[in-house]
Amino acid sequence: MKVDVYGHKQRYERWKEEVVKTGEEGLTKKNSDILIKYTFDMEVGANVSKSSQRGPRQPARLNNLRQRMAQIMRMLQERGINDITKKDKDSMKKLEKILTKMWSDMQNGNIKTKNGGAYKSVDTYQKVFKAFWNWFIKINKKEDVVLPNICEDWGVRKEEPKFVALSKSDLDKIVPYFTLDEQTIILFLFDSIIRAPTELMSLKVENITEKKGEVWVNVPDEVSKTFGRNFNLVFSGNAIEEYIKRNKLEPQDHLFQFSPPLLNKKLQQVCKQVFGDKLSEGGDYYKNITLYDFRHSGAIHFRPLVKNVDKLRHRGGWTNLKMINYYTKFLNMTGQIEKEDLLVEEDKSKLEQEMNLMKKEFEAMQKQMAQIRRKTLEDTAGKITGKKVKITPKG
């Protein structure tokens, strides 16, 4: 069972209880009512558009949807849209015009966040509204009301992902600042490239096994965000075994029990002390590191070292190579192709010719050996019988 590290389910249930009584804070009744209806539909997987994933949404996703959608609605209210559900042509055109301008202003920094900073993921807000609008089109279609797709022309510049990229040597620099248990967590995260904290905190001791002298990790389907998987630990296996013994853990115990926010805070303090205000190769400052950055960093470390990138894809639980490219940003990659990793056509042709020649030489040698054996048998039989013997080869 996946551990709800951040209490998403509890937060969502508390929101449901409050919002039914008082409505969404800061929204007009019309906007609040449609937000609640949309969120409750997503909770059970009702009226989902054809292009979206089927089935109910999990509490973490529901919290994200309702919070972002509420923020969009508040921004629209500031621009005169107090009822997003108005269906007349003039209202639709006004809404589309305001939204298009709003995305542009968010992208260019003309609209700031509550903290006064620039919005980093405007495309994410667009996706959230598109999902809402597709749902709104669908529920109206059931009432024979056809609404325009006001989102089809949208598109903003997608920001390059920024994260903290730790090399193996960087990792070695910060590890001594932590306790033995904390060191084990850090090494395990870098080695396993597991999702933190969700998958990490959901693992149990029984998910750690030993095979032929190596320590293996089993991430069950019910724990993984995508699919279950098995993989070996490259350099943290001994540390994990010692950690289990040191803490006297039983098979049904959770492997790790700690506070992710507290460890994140300590990570940031250590990286600030070790690296100062230096930028990492991932584009973000070392001092902004979180547990999740070890997933990026481990992927960058292993990608040039593995000959089969599908093994890395499986290890990280990615469904396609696109996500590996997102995580590694091609860091540490070169254009070099090793001969042992790839046989070009010329090599293949030469190899085939050599194999054919060896085959012919082997067949000729077999015939020669057969002739020698036959001659030996004929001579032996002739001496015994006193007559000339002729042995006819079969075939």
C-alpha positions as CSV (number, residue, x, y, z in Angstrom):
1,M,0.0,0.0,0.0
2,K,1.3,3.4,-1.0
3,V,2.0,5.7,2.0
4,D,0.3,9.1,1.8
5,V,3.3,11.1,2.9
6,Y,1.8,14.5,2.6
7,G,-1.7,13.7,3.8
8,H,-3.4,14.4,0.5
9,K,-6.4,12.3,1.3
10,Q,-6.9,14.0,4.7
11,R,-6.6,17.4,3.1
12,Y,-9.0,16.6,0.4
13,E,-11.6,15.1,2.8
14,R,-11.3,18.2,5.0
15,W,-11.7,20.5,1.9
16,K,-14.9,18.6,0.9
17,E,-16.4,18.9,4.3
18,E,-15.8,22.7,4.4
19,V,-16.5,23.6,0.8
20,V,-20.0,22.0,0.9
21,K,-20.9,24.3,3.8
22,T,-19.2,27.6,2.8
23,G,-18.1,27.3,-0.8
24,E,-14.6,27.9,-2.2
25,E,-12.9,30.8,-0.5
26,G,-12.6,33.9,-2.6
27,L,-14.9,32.8,-5.4
28,T,-18.4,33.9,-6.4
29,K,-21.2,31.4,-5.8
30,K,-21.4,30.6,-9.6
31,N,-17.7,30.0,-9.9
32,S,-17.5,28.1,-6.6
33,D,-20.4,25.8,-7.5
34,I,-18.9,24.8,-10.9
35,L,-15.5,24.2,-9.3
36,I,-17.1,21.9,-6.7
37,K,-19.1,20.0,-9.3
38,Y,-16.0,19.6,-11.5
39,T,-13.9,18.3,-8.7
40,F,-16.5,15.9,-7.4
41,D,-16.8,14.5,-11.0
42,M,-13.1,14.0,-11.2
43,E,-13.1,12.2,-7.9
44,V,-15.3,9.4,-9.4
45,G,-14.0,9.7,-13.0
46,A,-17.3,11.1,-14.4
47,N,-17.5,13.1,-17.6
48,V,-13.8,12.8,-18.4
49,S,-12.9,13.8,-22.0
50,K,-11.9,11.2,-24.5
51,S,-8.3,12.4,-24.6
52,S,-7.9,12.1,-20.8
53,Q,-7.1,9.1,-18.7
54,R,-10.1,7.0,-17.6
55,G,-11.1,6.4,-14.0
56,P,-11.2,8.4,-10.7
57,R,-8.4,10.8,-9.7
58,Q,-6.4,10.3,-6.6
59,P,-6.5,12.8,-3.7
60,A,-3.1,14.3,-4.7
61,R,-4.3,15.0,-8.2
62,L,-7.7,16.3,-6.9
63,N,-5.9,18.7,-4.6
64,N,-3.7,20.0,-7.4
65,L,-6.7,20.4,-9.8
66,R,-9.0,22.3,-7.4
67,Q,-6.2,24.6,-6.1
68,R,-4.9,25.6,-9.5
69,M,-8.5,25.9,-10.9
70,A,-9.5,28.1,-8.0
71,Q,-6.5,30.3,-8.5
72,I,-7.4,30.7,-12.2
73,M,-10.9,31.6,-11.3
74,R,-9.8,34.2,-8.8
75,M,-7.6,35.8,-11.4
76,L,-10.5,35.8,-13.9
77,Q,-12.7,37.5,-11.3
78,E,-10.2,40.2,-10.9
79,R,-10.7,40.7,-14.7
80,G,-14.5,40.8,-14.5
81,I,-15.4,37.1,-15.1
82,N,-17.6,36.5,-12.1
83,D,-19.5,33.6,-13.8
84,I,-17.4,31.3,-15.9
85,T,-20.4,29.3,-16.9
86,K,-22.1,32.0,-19.0
87,K,-22.7,30.3,-22.4
88,D,-23.7,33.2,-24.8
89,K,-21.3,34.0,-27.6
90,D,-20.2,37.4,-26.2
91,S,-19.3,35.8,-22.9
92,M,-17.4,33.0,-24.6
93,K,-15.4,35.5,-26.7
94,K,-14.7,37.7,-23.7
95,L,-13.5,34.7,-21.6
96,E,-11.2,33.4,-24.4
97,K,-9.7,36.9,-24.9
98,I,-9.1,37.5,-21.2
99,L,-7.5,34.0,-20.7
100,T,-5.3,34.4,-23.8
101,K,-4.0,37.7,-22.4
102,M,-3.7,36.3,-18.9
103,W,-1.4,33.4,-20.1
104,S,0.8,35.8,-21.9
105,D,1.1,38.1,-18.9
106,M,1.9,35.2,-16.6
107,Q,4.6,34.0,-19.1
108,N,6.1,37.4,-19.4
109,G,6.2,38.1,-15.7
110,N,3.5,40.9,-15.8
111,I,1.4,38.8,-13.5
112,K,3.3,37.7,-10.3
113,T,2.7,34.9,-7.8
114,K,1.6,35.7,-4.3
115,N,5.3,35.8,-3.3
116,G,6.1,38.4,-6.0
117,G,7.9,35.9,-8.2
118,A,7.3,34.8,-11.8
119,Y,5.1,31.9,-12.7
120,K,7.4,29.0,-13.7
121,S,4.8,26.6,-15.2
122,V,2.2,28.5,-17.1
123,D,1.7,25.6,-19.4
124,T,0.6,23.5,-16.4
125,Y,-2.1,26.1,-15.6
126,Q,-3.2,26.0,-19.2
127,K,-3.5,22.2,-19.1
128,V,-5.6,22.4,-15.9
129,F,-8.0,24.8,-17.5
130,K,-8.2,22.8,-20.7
131,A,-9.1,19.7,-18.7
132,F,-11.8,21.7,-17.0
133,W,-13.1,23.2,-20.2
134,N,-13.3,19.8,-21.9
135,W,-15.3,18.5,-19.0
136,F,-17.6,21.6,-19.2
137,I,-18.1,21.0,-23.0
138,K,-19.0,17.4,-22.2
139,I,-21.6,18.1,-19.5
140,N,-23.3,20.7,-21.7
141,K,-23.3,18.4,-24.7
142,K,-25.4,16.0,-22.7
143,E,-28.0,18.8,-22.4
144,D,-27.8,19.4,-26.2
145,V,-25.8,22.6,-25.7
146,V,-22.7,22.9,-28.0
147,L,-19.9,25.1,-26.7
148,P,-16.8,26.2,-28.6
149,N,-13.4,25.0,-27.7
150,I,-11.8,28.2,-26.6
151,C,-8.5,26.5,-25.7
152,E,-7.5,25.1,-29.1
153,D,-5.3,28.0,-30.2
154,W,-3.4,28.3,-26.9
155,G,0.3,27.6,-26.5
156,V,3.0,29.1,-24.3
157,R,6.7,28.6,-24.2
158,K,7.4,25.6,-22.1
159,E,10.2,26.3,-19.6
160,E,13.2,24.0,-19.5
161,P,13.1,21.9,-16.3
162,K,15.4,23.1,-13.6
163,F,16.6,20.9,-10.9
164,V,19.7,20.2,-8.7
165,A,22.0,17.8,-10.4
166,L,24.5,16.1,-8.0
167,S,27.4,14.2,-9.5
168,K,28.8,11.1,-7.7
169,S,31.7,13.3,-6.5
170,D,29.2,15.9,-5.2
171,L,27.4,13.2,-3.4
172,D,30.6,12.0,-1.7
173,K,31.2,15.6,-0.5
174,I,27.9,16.0,1.4
175,V,27.4,12.4,2.7
176,P,29.8,12.9,5.8
177,Y,27.5,15.6,7.1
178,F,24.7,13.2,7.8
179,T,24.0,10.4,10.3
180,L,24.5,6.8,9.3
181,D,20.7,6.3,8.7
182,E,20.5,9.5,6.7
183,Q,23.5,8.5,4.6
184,T,21.8,5.2,3.8
185,I,18.7,7.1,2.6
186,I,20.7,9.4,0.4
187,L,22.8,6.7,-1.1
188,F,19.7,4.5,-1.7
189,L,17.9,7.4,-3.4
190,F,20.8,8.1,-5.8
191,D,21.4,4.4,-6.5
192,S,17.8,3.3,-7.0
193,I,16.5,6.5,-8.7
194,I,13.2,5.7,-6.9
195,R,10.5,8.3,-6.6
196,A,10.8,10.2,-3.3
197,P,9.1,10.4,-1.0
198,T,6.0,8.4,-2.2
199,E,7.6,5.2,-3.4
200,L,10.5,5.5,-1.0
201,M,8.3,5.7,2.1
202,S,6.0,2.9,0.9
203,L,8.7,0.3,0.6
204,K,8.8,-2.5,3.2
205,V,11.8,-4.5,4.5
206,E,10.4,-7.6,2.7
207,N,10.9,-5.7,-0.6
208,I,14.6,-6.0,-0.1
209,T,16.1,-9.4,-1.1
210,E,19.5,-10.9,-1.8
211,K,20.2,-12.8,-5.1
212,K,23.6,-14.2,-5.9
213,G,25.5,-11.8,-3.6
214,E,23.6,-8.7,-4.8
215,V,20.9,-6.7,-3.0
216,W,17.7,-6.4,-5.0
217,V,14.7,-4.0,-4.6
218,N,11.1,-4.9,-5.5
219,V,8.8,-1.9,-6.1
220,P,5.3,-3.5,-6.1
221,D,2.6,-2.3,-8.5
222,E,0.5,-0.9,-5.7
223,V,3.4,1.3,-4.6
224,S,4.6,2.5,-7.9
225,K,3.2,5.5,-9.8
226,T,3.5,3.6,-13.1
227,F,4.4,-0.1,-12.8
228,G,6.1,-2.5,-10.5
229,R,9.7,-3.3,-11.0
230,N,12.8,-5.2,-9.8
231,F,16.4,-4.0,-9.9
232,N,19.7,-4.5,-8.2
233,L,21.5,-1.9,-6.1
234,V,24.9,-1.0,-7.5
235,F,26.7,0.6,-4.5
236,S,24.2,1.0,-1.6
237,G,23.4,-2.7,-1.1
238,N,25.7,-3.2,1.9
239,A,24.5,0.0,3.5
240,I,20.9,-1.1,3.2
241,E,21.6,-4.5,4.8
242,E,23.5,-2.9,7.7
243,Y,20.7,-0.3,8.1
244,I,18.1,-3.1,8.5
245,K,20.2,-5.0,11.0
246,R,21.2,-1.8,12.9
247,N,17.5,-0.8,13.3
248,K,16.3,-4.4,14.0
249,L,13.6,-4.1,11.3
250,E,11.2,-6.9,10.6
251,P,10.0,-8.0,7.1
252,Q,6.6,-6.2,7.5
253,D,8.1,-2.9,8.8
254,H,8.4,0.0,6.5
255,L,12.0,0.3,5.3
256,F,12.3,4.0,6.0
257,Q,10.4,6.0,8.6
258,F,11.5,9.7,8.8
259,S,10.3,13.2,8.1
260,P,10.9,14.2,4.4
261,P,10.5,17.9,5.1
262,L,13.0,17.8,7.9
263,L,15.6,15.9,5.8
264,N,15.0,18.3,2.9
265,K,15.7,21.2,5.2
266,K,19.0,19.6,6.4
267,L,20.0,18.7,2.8
268,Q,19.5,22.4,1.8
269,Q,21.6,23.6,4.8
270,V,24.4,21.1,4.0
271,C,24.5,22.0,0.3
272,K,24.4,25.7,1.2
273,Q,27.5,25.1,3.4
274,V,29.3,22.9,0.9
275,F,28.5,24.6,-2.4
276,G,27.4,28.1,-1.4
277,D,25.3,29.9,-4.0
278,K,26.7,27.8,-6.9
279,L,24.4,26.6,-9.7
280,S,24.3,22.9,-10.4
281,E,24.4,21.5,-14.0
282,G,20.6,21.0,-13.7
283,G,20.1,24.7,-13.7
284,D,19.0,25.1,-10.1
285,Y,21.1,26.1,-7.1
286,Y,22.5,23.4,-4.9
287,K,21.0,25.0,-1.9
288,N,17.5,24.3,-3.3
289,I,18.0,20.5,-3.3
290,T,15.1,18.2,-2.3
291,L,14.9,14.4,-2.0
292,Y,13.4,14.2,-5.5
293,D,16.6,15.6,-7.0
294,F,18.5,12.4,-6.2
295,R,16.2,10.7,-8.9
296,H,17.4,13.3,-11.5
297,S,21.0,12.9,-10.3
298,G,21.1,9.1,-10.3
299,A,19.6,9.0,-13.8
300,I,22.3,11.4,-15.0
301,H,25.0,9.3,-13.4
302,F,23.8,5.9,-14.8
303,R,22.7,6.9,-18.3
304,P,26.2,7.0,-19.9
305,L,27.2,3.9,-18.0
306,V,24.4,1.5,-19.2
307,K,24.6,0.0,-22.7
308,N,20.8,-0.7,-22.7
309,V,18.8,2.4,-21.9
310,D,15.7,0.3,-21.5
311,K,17.2,-1.1,-18.3
312,L,17.5,2.4,-16.9
313,R,14.0,3.2,-18.1
314,H,12.7,0.1,-16.2
315,R,14.8,1.0,-13.1
316,G,13.2,4.4,-12.8
317,G,9.7,3.2,-13.6
318,W,9.4,5.4,-16.7
319,T,6.9,4.4,-19.5
320,N,9.0,5.9,-22.3
321,L,12.4,7.4,-23.1
322,K,10.9,10.8,-23.2
323,M,10.8,10.9,-19.4
324,I,14.5,9.8,-19.2
325,N,15.4,12.7,-21.5
326,Y,13.4,15.0,-19.3
327,Y,15.2,13.8,-16.2
328,T,18.8,13.7,-17.6
329,K,18.6,16.7,-20.0
330,F,21.3,14.8,-21.9
331,L,23.8,15.8,-19.2
332,N,27.1,13.8,-19.3
333,M,26.2,12.5,-22.8
334,T,28.5,12.6,-25.8
335,G,28.2,11.6,-29.4
336,Q,30.7,8.8,-29.1
337,I,29.5,5.3,-30.2
338,E,31.5,2.4,-28.9
339,K,32.3,-0.4,-31.3
340,E,31.1,-3.1,-28.9
341,D,27.8,-1.3,-28.5
342,L,27.0,-1.1,-32.2
343,L,27.9,-3.0,-35.3
344,V,27.6,-0.9,-38.4
345,E,26.7,-2.4,-41.7
346,E,30.3,-2.7,-42.9
347,D,31.2,-4.6,-39.7
348,K,28.2,-6.9,-40.1
349,S,29.0,-7.6,-43.7
350,K,32.7,-8.4,-42.8
351,L,31.6,-10.6,-39.9
352,E,29.2,-12.5,-42.1
353,Q,31.9,-13.1,-44.7
354,E,34.3,-14.4,-42.1
355,M,31.6,-16.7,-40.7
356,N,30.8,-18.1,-44.1
357,L,34.6,-18.7,-44.8
358,M,35.0,-20.4,-41.4
359,K,31.9,-22.6,-42.2
360,K,33.4,-23.7,-45.5
361,E,36.8,-24.4,-43.9
362,F,35.1,-26.5,-41.2
363,E,33.1,-28.5,-43.7
364,A,36.2,-29.1,-45.8
365,M,38.1,-30.3,-42.7
366,Q,35.2,-32.6,-41.8
367,K,35.3,-34.2,-45.3
368,Q,39.1,-34.6,-45.0
369,M,38.8,-36.3,-41.6
370,A,36.1,-38.6,-42.9
371,Q,38.3,-39.6,-45.8
372,I,41.2,-40.4,-43.4
373,R,39.0,-42.4,-41.1
374,R,37.6,-44.4,-44.1
375,K,41.0,-45.1,-45.5
376,T,42.2,-46.2,-42.1
377,L,39.3,-48.6,-41.8
378,E,39.8,-50.0,-45.3
379,D,43.5,-50.6,-44.6
380,T,42.8,-52.3,-41.3
381,A,40.0,-54.5,-42.8
382,G,42.3,-55.5,-45.7
383,K,45.0,-56.7,-43.4
384,I,42.6,-58.8,-41.4
385,T,40.8,-60.4,-44.4
386,G,43.7,-60.4,-46.8
387,K,41.4,-58.8,-49.3
388,K,41.0,-55.2,-50.6
389,V,38.1,-53.6,-48.8
390,K,36.2,-50.6,-50.2
391,I,33.9,-48.6,-47.7
392,T,31.3,-46.4,-49.4
393,P,30.5,-43.3,-47.4
394,K,26.8,-42.8,-46.5
395,G,24.9,-40.0,-48.1
